[in-house]
Amino acid sequence: MARLLAELKRRNVFKVATIYIVVSWLVLQVASTIFPAFEIPMWASRLLVVLLALGFPVALILAWAFDLTPEGIEWESAQGEKHVHTHAWDWVLAVLHCWLSPSDWLWVAKSGSGANPARARWSKPGKSRILRMQ
């Protein structure tokens, strides 16, 4: 058990867990303040809590497997060898993170379920995919 705890500490899993919990708490506090002001439905708050809870084990697994260094993203093999990614992969991961962020999915869910098809019109027929409400 002591070896496992030492390995978790060496791989910064405890740091990531602490930071994730603090940032999640901050996001929930901001959401609980902002959501009522923009009349976002209650299910969006519940969805945010669920997404943050589901992201916690993913963050811990990524913290176990990868280490962010000035040289790039490193990961360790089972033999303890370190492999380094270039910073180009950092951009790829950042773009994927932004694409899969919960706020994007909340916007898509809200615009899809809240749009009234009878009142919706295409802004420029055949040229744009932006839906505007009248």
Backbone as CSV, one residue per row, in Angstrom:
resi,resn,N_x,N_y,N_z,CA_x,CA_y,CA_z,C_x,C_y,C_z
1,MET,0.822,-1.196,0.000,0.000,0.000,0.000,0.868,1.262,0.000
2,ALA,1.962,1.217,0.742,2.861,2.371,0.804,3.504,2.620,-0.563
3,ARG,3.783,1.530,-1.295,4.365,1.684,-2.630,3.388,2.360,-3.587
4,LEU,2.116,1.982,-3.507,1.094,2.585,-4.353,0.954,4.072,-4.044
5,LEU,0.903,4.428,-2.778,0.787,5.835,-2.403,2.009,6.630,-2.858
6,ALA,3.187,6.042,-2.758,4.407,6.721,-3.220,4.375,6.926,-4.731
7,GLU,3.880,5.930,-5.460,3.784,6.039,-6.918,2.748,7.092,-7.318
8,LEU,1.621,7.139,-6.617,0.606,8.163,-6.881,1.171,9.565,-6.639
9,LYS,1.942,9.699,-5.577,2.547,10.989,-5.269,3.593,11.356,-6.315
10,ARG,4.401,10.396,-6.744,5.445,10.648,-7.738,4.842,11.068,-9.077
11,ARG,3.712,10.499,-9.429,3.067,10.808,-10.706,2.095,11.993,-10.616
12,ASN,2.088,12.687,-9.488,1.282,13.899,-9.277,-0.225,13.652,-9.370
13,VAL,-0.670,12.463,-9.056,-2.100,12.159,-9.108,-2.845,12.931,-8.015
14,PHE,-2.232,13.053,-6.843,-2.888,13.787,-5.754,-3.031,15.267,-6.108
15,LYS,-2.006,15.840,-6.750,-2.083,17.244,-7.170,-3.211,17.450,-8.170
16,VAL,-3.283,16.569,-9.150,-4.328,16.684,-10.170,-5.707,16.526,-9.546
17,ALA,-5.853,15.584,-8.627,-7.144,15.380,-7.963,-7.554,16.632,-7.186
18,THR,-6.615,17.217,-6.469,-6.913,18.420,-5.694,-7.290,19.582,-6.604
19,ILE,-6.513,19.789,-7.650,-6.802,20.875,-8.583,-8.138,20.651,-9.278
20,TYR,-8.420,19.409,-9.678,-9.692,19.109,-10.354,-10.876,19.387,-9.434
21,ILE,-10.777,18.994,-8.187,-11.873,19.217,-7.242,-12.086,20.709,-7.005
22,VAL,-11.004,21.470,-6.838,-11.128,22.904,-6.592,-11.712,23.622,-7.822
23,VAL,-11.212,23.286,-9.009,-11.714,23.925,-10.227,-13.168,23.521,-10.477
24,SER,-13.512,22.259,-10.223,-14.901,21.816,-10.391,-15.824,22.571,-9.440
25,TRP,-15.386,22.746,-8.213,-16.190,23.494,-7.242,-16.379,24.930,-7.717
26,LEU,-15.305,25.535,-8.238,-15.394,26.897,-8.730,-16.345,26.990,-9.927
27,VAL,-16.257,26.037,-10.846,-17.154,26.022,-12.005,-18.602,25.887,-11.550
28,LEU,-18.861,25.026,-10.580,-20.231,24.852,-10.086,-20.745,26.109,-9.390
29,GLN,-19.867,26.813,-8.672,-20.278,28.048,-8.016,-20.627,29.121,-9.047
30,VAL,-19.792,29.237,-10.072,-20.066,30.217,-11.127,-21.348,29.839,-11.868
31,ALA,-21.509,28.552,-12.166,-22.706,28.098,-12.878,-23.971,28.354,-12.058
32,SER,-23.896,28.121,-10.755,-25.086,28.337,-9.925,-25.450,29.820,-9.847
33,THR,-24.493,30.682,-10.098,-24.766,32.116,-10.117,-25.228,32.576,-11.490
34,ILE,-24.590,32.068,-12.530,-24.832,32.548,-13.888,-26.073,31.905,-14.524
35,PHE,-26.298,30.619,-14.293,-27.393,29.907,-14.960,-28.754,30.559,-14.724
36,PRO,-29.106,30.936,-13.487,-30.417,31.588,-13.306,-30.515,32.944,-14.020
37,ALA,-29.406,33.662,-14.105,-29.435,34.968,-14.757,-29.735,34.839,-16.248
38,PHE,-29.282,33.772,-16.855,-29.535,33.537,-18.280,-30.696,32.580,-18.512
39,GLU,-31.420,32.257,-17.462,-32.586,31.388,-17.519,-32.271,30.026,-18.152
40,ILE,-31.098,29.511,-17.815,-30.720,28.171,-18.278,-31.472,27.169,-17.405
41,PRO,-32.074,26.144,-17.993,-32.896,25.218,-17.212,-32.104,24.439,-16.165
42,MET,-32.830,23.933,-15.197,-32.215,23.225,-14.075,-31.492,21.961,-14.523
43,TRP,-31.956,21.320,-15.577,-31.304,20.093,-16.019,-29.879,20.356,-16.490
44,ALA,-29.580,21.569,-16.922,-28.219,21.902,-17.354,-27.258,21.895,-16.174
45,SER,-27.727,22.342,-15.016,-26.895,22.291,-13.808,-26.607,20.848,-13.413
46,ARG,-27.642,20.025,-13.495,-27.442,18.606,-13.175,-26.487,17.949,-14.160
47,LEU,-26.624,18.297,-15.437,-25.737,17.752,-16.456,-24.292,18.167,-16.200
48,LEU,-24.089,19.414,-15.799,-22.749,19.898,-15.491,-22.130,19.112,-14.336
49,VAL,-22.909,18.850,-13.307,-22.414,18.066,-12.170,-22.038,16.656,-12.626
50,VAL,-22.880,16.042,-13.436,-22.607,14.684,-13.917,-21.351,14.664,-14.784
51,LEU,-21.205,15.641,-15.689,-20.029,15.686,-16.554,-18.749,15.905,-15.757
52,LEU,-18.807,16.771,-14.761,-17.628,16.978,-13.920,-17.291,15.719,-13.120
53,ALA,-18.306,15.024,-12.639,-18.064,13.780,-11.902,-17.486,12.701,-12.818
54,LEU,-17.981,12.616,-14.049,-17.449,11.633,-14.989,-16.033,11.980,-15.437
55,GLY,-15.701,13.256,-15.445,-14.370,13.685,-15.855,-13.308,13.438,-14.807
56,PHE,-13.710,13.268,-13.551,-12.737,13.079,-12.470,-11.881,11.825,-12.651
57,PRO,-12.472,10.648,-12.879,-11.614,9.475,-13.091,-10.749,9.593,-14.345
58,VAL,-11.267,10.262,-15.369,-10.482,10.458,-16.591,-9.260,11.318,-16.284
59,ALA,-9.447,12.368,-15.505,-8.324,13.232,-15.125,-7.289,12.456,-14.313
60,LEU,-7.757,11.581,-13.423,-6.815,10.791,-12.625,-6.040,9.800,-13.491
61,ILE,-6.707,9.184,-14.440,-6.031,8.243,-15.344,-4.998,8.979,-16.190
62,LEU,-5.367,10.152,-16.707,-4.420,10.929,-17.494,-3.245,11.409,-16.640
63,ALA,-3.517,11.758,-15.386,-2.437,12.170,-14.489,-1.490,11.007,-14.203
64,TRP,-2.026,9.812,-14.122,-1.202,8.626,-13.895,-0.319,8.346,-15.116
65,ALA,-0.885,8.477,-16.296,-0.177,8.066,-17.508,0.749,9.143,-18.064
66,PHE,0.387,10.421,-17.933,1.141,11.494,-18.586,1.677,12.481,-17.577
67,ASP,2.732,13.188,-17.991,3.318,14.243,-17.179,3.605,15.427,-18.087
68,LEU,3.130,16.607,-17.729,3.332,17.805,-18.530,4.634,18.464,-18.091
69,THR,5.595,18.561,-19.003,6.901,19.152,-18.717,7.172,20.274,-19.712
70,PRO,8.183,21.099,-19.470,8.528,22.140,-20.445,8.939,21.578,-21.810
71,GLU,9.394,20.356,-21.857,9.783,19.734,-23.126,8.585,19.205,-23.898
72,GLY,7.466,19.051,-23.264,6.269,18.514,-23.900,5.560,17.548,-22.954
73,ILE,4.665,16.763,-23.511,3.926,15.784,-22.709,4.741,14.495,-22.667
74,GLU,5.014,14.016,-21.469,5.772,12.779,-21.299,4.854,11.693,-20.769
75,TRP,5.148,10.462,-21.139,4.480,9.337,-20.513,5.513,8.266,-20.237
76,GLU,5.229,7.465,-19.240,6.162,6.430,-18.838,5.652,5.074,-19.269
77,SER,6.557,4.257,-19.782,6.193,2.884,-20.120,6.271,2.044,-18.854
78,ALA,5.903,0.792,-18.974,5.921,-0.104,-17.821,7.339,-0.294,-17.283
79,GLN,8.346,-0.149,-18.149,9.731,-0.323,-17.732,10.322,0.949,-17.131
80,GLY,9.568,2.015,-17.092,10.045,3.264,-16.511,10.709,4.187,-17.518
81,GLU,10.705,3.831,-18.817,11.279,4.693,-19.839,10.330,5.856,-20.098
82,LYS,10.922,7.024,-20.307,10.086,8.203,-20.584,10.065,8.474,-22.067
83,HIS,8.872,8.793,-22.587,8.685,9.161,-23.981,8.142,10.580,-24.006
84,VAL,8.631,11.391,-24.940,8.238,12.802,-24.992,7.494,13.088,-26.291
85,HIS,6.356,13.769,-26.171,5.634,14.285,-27.335,6.128,15.700,-27.605
86,THR,6.032,16.134,-28.823,6.353,17.525,-29.140,5.191,18.411,-28.723
87,HIS,5.407,19.706,-28.768,4.346,20.641,-28.386,3.210,20.673,-29.408
88,ALA,3.428,20.119,-30.588,2.340,20.051,-31.566,1.185,19.226,-31.009
89,TRP,1.511,18.191,-30.266,0.456,17.373,-29.662,-0.304,18.140,-28.587
90,ASP,0.365,19.082,-27.942,-0.330,19.908,-26.955,-1.472,20.669,-27.610
91,TRP,-1.229,21.196,-28.816,-2.265,21.928,-29.532,-3.396,21.008,-29.957
92,VAL,-3.046,19.813,-30.393,-4.076,18.847,-30.788,-4.957,18.519,-29.591
93,LEU,-4.344,18.263,-28.449,-5.113,17.955,-27.242,-5.948,19.146,-26.792
94,ALA,-5.416,20.353,-26.923,-6.174,21.542,-26.533,-7.401,21.732,-27.426
95,VAL,-7.235,21.510,-28.721,-8.364,21.644,-29.640,-9.415,20.577,-29.353
96,LEU,-8.974,19.341,-29.108,-9.923,18.276,-28.773,-10.661,18.591,-27.480
97,HIS,-9.937,19.128,-26.506,-10.573,19.472,-25.237,-11.638,20.546,-25.449
98,CYS,-11.311,21.563,-26.223,-12.292,22.621,-26.480,-13.494,22.091,-27.246
99,TRP,-13.237,21.182,-28.166,-14.323,20.623,-28.962,-15.258,19.777,-28.122
100,LEU,-14.711,19.093,-27.150,-15.517,18.198,-26.328,-15.926,18.817,-24.999
101,SER,-15.722,20.114,-24.843,-16.008,20.732,-23.555,-17.504,20.694,-23.251
102,PRO,-17.826,20.571,-21.991,-19.242,20.501,-21.597,-20.039,21.741,-21.984
103,SER,-19.422,22.905,-21.996,-20.184,24.106,-22.344,-20.670,24.043,-23.790
104,ASP,-19.863,23.470,-24.670,-20.306,23.317,-26.055,-21.501,22.377,-26.130
105,TRP,-21.452,21.292,-25.402,-22.553,20.332,-25.447,-23.806,20.916,-24.812
106,LEU,-23.634,21.752,-23.773,-24.795,22.408,-23.177,-25.439,23.359,-24.180
107,TRP,-24.619,24.087,-24.939,-25.151,25.006,-25.932,-25.902,24.241,-27.012
108,VAL,-25.325,23.143,-27.472,-25.981,22.342,-28.507,-27.291,21.780,-27.981
109,ALA,-27.277,21.275,-26.749,-28.491,20.697,-26.177,-29.560,21.767,-25.997
110,LYS,-29.166,22.952,-25.545,-30.139,24.019,-25.328,-30.715,24.514,-26.655
111,SER,-29.851,24.711,-27.645,-30.352,25.227,-28.913,-31.190,24.187,-29.650
112,GLY,-30.872,22.909,-29.452,-31.637,21.865,-30.128,-33.003,21.655,-29.507
113,SER,-33.084,21.656,-28.180,-34.362,21.377,-27.536,-35.192,22.634,-27.344
114,GLY,-34.538,23.805,-27.305,-35.269,25.029,-27.043,-35.773,25.713,-28.305
115,ALA,-35.300,25.290,-29.449,-35.708,25.949,-30.690,-37.112,25.522,-31.074
116,ASN,-37.915,26.479,-31.437,-39.263,26.200,-31.895,-39.217,26.071,-33.413
117,PRO,-39.440,24.889,-33.981,-39.315,24.717,-35.429,-40.251,25.614,-36.217
118,ALA,-41.390,25.989,-35.631,-42.328,26.838,-36.350,-41.796,28.258,-36.495
119,ARG,-40.948,28.699,-35.562,-40.420,30.058,-35.598,-39.012,30.145,-36.153
120,ALA,-38.362,29.013,-36.397,-36.978,29.018,-36.847,-36.899,29.193,-38.359
121,ARG,-35.934,29.963,-38.805,-35.705,30.167,-40.235,-34.208,30.129,-40.485
122,TRP,-33.817,29.670,-41.650,-32.406,29.710,-42.034,-32.065,31.143,-42.393
123,SER,-30.894,31.621,-41.953,-30.547,33.016,-42.196,-30.319,33.294,-43.674
124,LYS,-29.623,32.411,-44.389,-29.421,32.556,-45.828,-29.668,31.181,-46.433
125,PRO,-30.809,30.976,-47.041,-31.129,29.643,-47.539,-30.060,29.111,-48.494
126,GLY,-29.599,27.913,-48.207,-28.646,27.232,-49.059,-27.204,27.670,-48.889
127,LYS,-26.950,28.754,-48.147,-25.580,29.245,-48.024,-25.050,29.181,-46.598
128,SER,-25.914,29.123,-45.623,-25.471,29.160,-44.244,-26.216,28.106,-43.444
129,ARG,-25.559,27.624,-42.422,-26.202,26.652,-41.542,-26.546,27.277,-40.195
130,ILE,-26.510,28.585,-40.122,-26.816,29.268,-38.884,-28.312,29.454,-38.782
131,LEU,-28.876,29.018,-37.682,-30.309,29.106,-37.465,-30.588,30.344,-36.619
132,ARG,-31.452,31.204,-37.111,-31.809,32.374,-36.303,-33.272,32.276,-35.914
133,MET,-33.568,32.819,-34.762,-34.930,32.794,-34.250,-35.622,34.107,-34.616
134,GLN,-36.893,34.037,-34.996,-37.657,35.246,-35.322,-38.662,35.505,-34.248
